[in-house]
Amino acid sequence: MLKQRLLTAAILIPVFLAALFLMDGLEFAIFLAVILILSLNEWANLSGIQSIAVKLAYITAGVVIAAIIQYSGLVGQAMFILVFALWLIVVLRLIQFGRQVHDPKATAGNGPMAWLDGYFVLLPTVLGLQVLKADDPAVPQLLLIFFFIIWSADTGAYLAGRTWGKNKLAPAISPGKTIEGLIGGVIGAQIIAVLVGILVWELSLSKLLLWLLAVALVTLFSVAGDLFESIYKRRAGVKDSGRLLPGHGGVLDRIDSACAALPPYILVIYQFDLLTKSAAGL
C-alpha cells in the first residue's frame, strides 16, 4: 500500500506542479474542470445515483453552475467568508457526531439530497483555485504553500497515527483516525508554516505567531474535510470514493482535505495582504 501511494504521488505531484506553474488561465480552467467532473462522478456514486442519465445531468449541472458563478463575478472574499461559515457549522456538527459509538454495520446509505453536498464541497474549491490563478501572478507560490501544508499534515497524521495512535478521534465517523494522528498532522503543517514564515516571507515574530495559528486552523479544517467525506463513504459502505489513484483511492480521497481547508486559507491570504491589489477585490 505504501509503495503504491508513493508511486502514485510521484506521478501526481509533477502533474500538479506543471498545472500550477506552466498552464495559462484557460488550460488551468480545463484542468480544474476535469478534476471537477471526476470528483462529481465519485460524489454521485456515494450519493447512490445509479442512473447514467441522472449522473450525467448532475455532473453537467455542476460544471454549468461553476461557470455561471465564475463569470457572474460572485467569486470573492464574501463568498469565501460564507463558505468558511458553512464549514464551521460542519466542524461543530462533526465534533458532536464524531464522539458517538461507532457501529461497523451501519451502512444505511446517504440521503436523497446528499448530491447537494457535492456542490457545496467541490464548487467553491474549483472556483477559488481558478479565480486566484487567473487574477494574481503570486498565487502559484501561495497555492503551492497551501498544498505543502495539507500534504505535510496528511503525512504527519499518517505517521503519528500508525506509530502512536491509540485514542480515537471520531469513532463514529472514521475509526482509524486518532488524536495522536491529529497532533502529528498539526505538527507536520507547523513545520512547513515555520519554514515559509521565516525563510520565504521573513515575517516578524508577531506576524509569525499569527501565521502559525492560522495554519493550525487550516489544518483542523483539512481534517474536517476528510471526516466529512468519511461520513458519506461509511454510509455508502465503501472504503474509498473510487479506484482511479492506486494506493490513494479516488480523486475525492485526495482533495477532500483541501476542499475544507482552502476557504480559511484564502481568508488568511487576505488577512496577510498577500494578494496583489488587482486581485484583492477579485
C-alpha positions as CSV (number, residue, x, y, z in Angstrom):
1,M,0.0,0.0,0.0
2,L,2.7,2.5,0.9
3,K,4.7,1.6,-2.3
4,Q,1.6,2.3,-4.3
5,R,0.9,5.6,-2.5
6,L,4.4,6.8,-3.2
7,L,4.4,5.7,-6.8
8,T,1.1,7.5,-7.4
9,A,2.3,10.6,-5.6
10,A,5.4,10.6,-7.7
11,I,3.2,10.9,-10.8
12,L,0.6,13.3,-9.4
13,I,3.0,15.9,-7.9
14,P,4.8,16.7,-11.2
15,V,1.4,16.9,-13.0
16,F,0.1,19.3,-10.3
17,L,3.2,21.5,-10.4
18,A,3.0,21.7,-14.2
19,A,-0.6,22.7,-14.0
20,L,0.1,25.3,-11.3
21,F,3.2,27.0,-12.9
22,L,3.1,26.2,-16.6
23,M,-0.6,26.3,-17.6
24,D,-2.2,29.6,-18.7
25,G,-5.7,30.6,-17.4
26,L,-7.7,28.6,-20.0
27,E,-5.5,25.5,-19.7
28,F,-5.8,25.6,-15.9
29,A,-9.6,26.1,-16.1
30,I,-9.8,22.9,-18.3
31,F,-7.6,21.0,-15.9
32,L,-9.8,22.0,-13.0
33,A,-12.9,21.1,-15.0
34,V,-11.6,17.6,-15.4
35,I,-11.0,17.3,-11.7
36,L,-14.5,18.6,-11.0
37,I,-16.1,16.1,-13.4
38,L,-14.2,13.2,-11.9
39,S,-15.0,14.3,-8.3
40,L,-18.7,14.9,-9.1
41,N,-18.8,11.4,-10.6
42,E,-17.5,9.9,-7.4
43,W,-19.8,12.0,-5.3
44,A,-22.7,10.8,-7.4
45,N,-21.7,7.2,-6.7
46,L,-21.5,8.0,-2.9
47,S,-24.9,9.6,-3.1
48,G,-26.4,6.4,-4.6
49,I,-27.1,7.9,-8.1
50,Q,-27.1,4.8,-10.3
51,S,-28.8,6.1,-13.5
52,I,-26.2,7.1,-16.1
53,A,-28.5,9.8,-17.4
54,V,-29.1,11.3,-13.9
55,K,-25.4,11.1,-13.2
56,L,-24.5,13.0,-16.4
57,A,-27.2,15.6,-15.6
58,Y,-25.7,16.0,-12.1
59,I,-22.2,16.4,-13.4
60,T,-23.2,18.8,-16.2
61,A,-25.2,20.9,-13.9
62,G,-22.3,21.2,-11.5
63,V,-19.9,22.4,-14.3
64,V,-22.5,24.9,-15.6
65,I,-23.2,26.3,-12.2
66,A,-19.5,26.7,-11.6
67,A,-19.1,28.6,-14.9
68,I,-22.1,30.8,-14.2
69,I,-20.8,31.7,-10.7
70,Q,-17.4,32.5,-12.1
71,Y,-18.4,34.7,-15.0
72,S,-21.1,36.5,-12.9
73,G,-18.4,37.9,-10.7
74,L,-19.7,36.3,-7.5
75,V,-16.3,34.7,-6.6
76,G,-14.6,36.9,-4.0
77,Q,-13.8,37.4,-0.3
78,A,-17.5,37.5,0.6
79,M,-18.1,34.1,-1.0
80,F,-15.2,32.5,0.9
81,I,-16.5,34.0,4.2
82,L,-19.8,32.4,3.5
83,V,-18.3,29.0,2.6
84,F,-16.0,29.3,5.7
85,A,-19.0,29.9,7.9
86,L,-20.8,26.8,6.4
87,W,-17.7,24.7,7.0
88,L,-17.6,26.0,10.6
89,I,-21.1,24.6,11.1
90,V,-19.9,21.3,9.6
91,V,-17.0,21.2,12.0
92,L,-19.3,21.8,15.0
93,R,-21.6,19.0,13.8
94,L,-18.6,16.7,13.3
95,I,-17.5,17.2,16.8
96,Q,-20.9,16.3,18.1
97,F,-21.4,13.3,15.9
98,G,-17.9,12.0,15.9
99,R,-17.8,11.1,19.6
100,Q,-20.7,8.7,19.3
101,V,-20.2,5.0,19.4
102,H,-19.2,3.5,16.0
103,D,-21.4,0.9,14.6
104,P,-19.4,-1.1,11.9
105,K,-22.6,-2.4,10.4
106,A,-24.2,1.0,9.9
107,T,-24.3,1.4,6.1
108,A,-27.8,2.8,5.7
109,G,-26.8,4.8,2.6
110,N,-26.8,8.5,2.1
111,G,-30.0,10.6,1.9
112,P,-31.7,11.6,-1.3
113,M,-30.3,15.1,-1.1
114,A,-26.7,14.1,-0.5
115,W,-25.8,15.1,-4.0
116,L,-26.2,18.8,-3.0
117,D,-23.3,18.5,-0.6
118,G,-21.1,17.6,-3.5
119,Y,-21.7,21.0,-5.0
120,F,-21.1,22.6,-1.6
121,V,-17.7,20.8,-1.2
122,L,-16.4,21.0,-4.7
123,L,-17.6,24.1,-6.5
124,P,-16.1,26.7,-4.1
125,T,-12.8,24.8,-4.3
126,V,-12.6,24.8,-8.0
127,L,-13.8,28.4,-8.3
128,G,-11.3,29.6,-5.7
129,L,-8.4,27.9,-7.4
130,Q,-9.4,29.1,-10.9
131,V,-10.0,32.7,-10.0
132,L,-6.9,33.1,-7.9
133,K,-4.7,31.5,-10.6
134,A,-6.2,33.8,-13.2
135,D,-6.0,37.1,-11.3
136,D,-2.7,37.0,-9.4
137,P,0.7,36.0,-10.6
138,A,1.8,35.4,-7.0
139,V,-0.9,32.7,-6.5
140,P,1.1,29.7,-7.8
141,Q,3.5,30.1,-4.9
142,L,0.7,30.7,-2.4
143,L,-1.2,27.7,-3.6
144,L,2.0,25.6,-3.6
145,I,2.5,26.5,0.1
146,F,-1.2,25.6,0.8
147,F,-0.8,22.2,-0.7
148,F,2.5,21.6,1.1
149,I,0.7,22.4,4.3
150,I,-2.1,19.9,3.5
151,W,0.4,17.2,2.4
152,S,2.6,17.7,5.4
153,A,-0.5,17.5,7.7
154,D,-1.6,14.3,6.0
155,T,1.8,12.7,6.2
156,G,2.3,13.7,9.8
157,A,-1.1,12.3,10.7
158,Y,-0.4,9.1,8.9
159,L,3.0,8.5,10.5
160,A,1.9,9.6,14.0
161,G,-1.3,7.6,13.8
162,R,0.4,4.4,12.8
163,T,3.2,4.8,15.3
164,W,1.4,6.1,18.4
165,G,-2.3,6.1,17.6
166,K,-4.4,4.8,20.5
167,N,-7.1,7.3,21.3
168,K,-9.9,7.5,18.7
169,L,-10.6,11.0,17.3
170,A,-14.1,10.4,15.8
171,P,-15.0,6.7,16.2
172,A,-18.5,7.1,14.8
173,I,-17.1,8.6,11.5
174,S,-13.6,7.2,10.9
175,P,-12.5,4.6,13.5
176,G,-8.9,4.6,12.1
177,K,-8.3,8.3,12.9
178,T,-6.7,9.1,16.3
179,I,-6.0,12.1,18.4
180,E,-2.3,11.3,18.1
181,G,-2.6,11.4,14.4
182,L,-4.3,14.8,14.6
183,I,-1.5,16.1,16.7
184,G,1.0,14.7,14.2
185,G,-0.8,16.4,11.4
186,V,-0.8,19.8,13.1
187,I,3.0,19.4,13.9
188,G,3.7,18.5,10.2
189,A,1.8,21.5,9.0
190,Q,3.5,23.8,11.5
191,I,6.9,22.7,10.3
192,I,6.1,23.9,6.8
193,A,4.5,27.1,8.2
194,V,7.6,27.9,10.2
195,L,9.9,27.4,7.2
196,V,7.7,29.5,5.0
197,G,7.2,32.3,7.6
198,I,10.9,32.6,8.3
199,L,12.7,31.7,5.1
200,V,10.2,32.8,2.4
201,W,8.2,35.7,3.8
202,E,10.6,36.8,6.6
203,L,7.7,37.6,9.0
204,S,8.1,39.5,12.2
205,L,7.6,37.5,15.4
206,S,4.1,38.8,15.9
207,K,3.0,38.0,12.4
208,L,4.8,34.6,12.5
209,L,2.7,33.7,15.6
210,L,-0.5,34.7,13.8
211,W,0.6,32.8,10.8
212,L,1.2,29.7,12.8
213,L,-2.3,30.0,14.5
214,A,-3.8,30.4,11.1
215,V,-2.1,27.3,9.7
216,A,-3.3,25.4,12.8
217,L,-6.9,26.4,11.9
218,V,-6.4,25.5,8.3
219,T,-5.1,22.1,9.4
220,L,-8.1,21.4,11.6
221,F,-10.4,22.3,8.7
222,S,-8.5,19.9,6.5
223,V,-9.2,17.1,9.0
224,A,-12.9,18.2,9.0
225,G,-13.0,17.8,5.2
226,D,-11.6,14.3,5.4
227,L,-14.1,13.4,8.1
228,F,-17.0,14.9,6.2
229,E,-16.3,12.7,3.2
230,S,-15.7,9.7,5.5
231,I,-19.3,10.0,6.7
232,Y,-20.6,9.6,3.1
233,K,-18.2,6.7,2.5
234,R,-19.2,4.9,5.7
235,R,-22.9,5.3,4.9
236,A,-22.3,4.1,1.3
237,G,-20.4,1.1,2.7
238,V,-17.2,1.8,0.8
239,K,-13.6,2.4,1.9
240,D,-12.6,4.7,-0.9
241,S,-14.5,7.1,-3.1
242,G,-13.0,5.5,-6.2
243,R,-10.1,3.4,-7.6
244,L,-8.6,5.9,-10.1
245,L,-5.5,6.6,-7.9
246,P,-3.8,3.3,-6.7
247,G,-2.9,3.5,-3.1
248,H,-5.0,6.6,-2.6
249,G,-8.4,5.7,-3.7
250,G,-10.4,8.2,-5.7
251,V,-10.0,11.9,-6.6
252,L,-12.2,12.8,-3.7
253,D,-9.9,10.9,-1.3
254,R,-7.1,13.2,-2.4
255,I,-8.8,16.6,-2.4
256,D,-11.4,16.3,0.5
257,S,-9.0,17.9,3.0
258,A,-8.1,20.7,0.6
259,C,-11.8,21.4,-0.1
260,A,-12.5,22.3,3.6
261,A,-9.1,24.0,4.2
262,L,-9.0,26.3,1.1
263,P,-11.6,28.8,2.3
264,P,-9.9,29.6,5.6
265,Y,-6.5,29.7,3.8
266,I,-7.8,32.2,1.2
267,L,-9.1,34.4,4.1
268,V,-5.7,34.1,5.7
269,I,-4.2,35.3,2.4
270,Y,-6.5,38.4,2.5
271,Q,-5.6,39.0,6.2
272,F,-1.9,38.9,5.5
273,D,-2.4,41.1,2.4
274,L,-0.6,38.6,0.2
275,L,-2.6,39.2,-2.9
276,T,-1.8,41.9,-5.4
277,K,-4.0,45.0,-5.4
278,S,-5.7,44.0,-8.6
279,A,-6.6,40.5,-7.3
280,A,-7.6,41.6,-3.8
281,G,-11.0,42.6,-4.9
282,L,-11.3,39.7,-7.3
